Amino acid sequence: MPVKVRFKASLALKSPPPLTLSFIQLLMLFAASFGFSQSAPPILTAEAEPKQPFLEIRGAEQRLNFDLLLHNNSSEPLRINKIQVSVYDASGALAFRRYLDENGRPSGISTLPDRIIPAHGALSVFNPIYSFDREMPLARLHYEIFVERPSEKEPNLLHVFTEAELDVSPRIYPGNTRLTLPLHGLIYVFDGHDFYAHHRRQDVLRGGKYRPNPVRYGYDFMVTNKSGHLYQGDRFVKENWFSYGSPVYATAGGTVVDAANNIPENSYKDGQVAYPPGLDDIDPTGSGNHVTIDHGDGEFSMFNHMKPGSVRVNKGDRVAAGQQIGEIGFAGDTFLPHLHYMLIEGADVNTSQGLPSYFDDFERILGAQTLAVKHGQVDSGEIIRSVASSATK
């Protein structure tokens, strides 16, 4: 090879190395001449989870829903003391810069639940700068994560042991499937996927293993009445919840790729949820009785926690938009009767990422007023009503 020829020629013309060089140093020089030298990996590296973050549009707001995966390649733990994001437009011009650091008592960065990255380990951090005005040009977001040694007795705002950098180019995900709400009448979004929602706050490094977050854009839907009540009488009787037994409808047409109809339900005992024995073996994902529908174009709807015996479809069936597929129950990983709904990218909930979803033809209940929505996003805390039915309980 030409490199070898040049190396031999230059070696012949050089004078012997000085005696001050050790044998190890000579070996290093030899290896470097052949390109064998390897630089040490950076102490800290960062990546986005999922790798392609999406922008979810809500009126005049752009919402980011992704995590920062930080990898500590050193032999000592590291503590995050600052996270900074710089926003650039398509031309590369700086449009915005924001940070969280240890300034203040309590500091802004203390809102992160965990800031210690273990030695030779990883940490999943919920991206704390998650909302931007619609006018902000989010062509590229440059994240800088600064860390220090936790052995430092006092935080020092100006001290940084090392840092990691990450570029993110989010894109709007408009959705490929026109969806309608899976329930009729008045619906309470008990929990959605805003920054504080438990669906959003799923650690993707569970048990030391990486797992995607399929519920990242999930919803817990409940039936409510005009007063906002969710049940009547004793709340520890499942039948007293308005949601229990309410029909569940397909959000769009497609093919059923998975269904379960015989998962036993939970119950209440002494004010606590009592789960059936052996539930982890028969329902390892905690989905309970469920239906998964393939809409095509890489989008799948999953409906969880339905009543045993209420599921009306089987694997392989074709369903139409608005067709009843079951009833809300109390099965799976839940402490109250509700419908968990989510749009995901695959049929396997263990390997699929969640996707943003928008719904057609519903109303937002804003006190005594209503706002008709032809196509839009819903999230935690809202009371909405499907136009398909104005009936309430």
Summary of the structure (lengths in Angstrom):
residues: 393
radius of gyration: 27.0
end to end distance: 81.4
largest distance: 96.1
contacts: 1174
relative contact order: 0.14
helix: 9%
strand: 39%
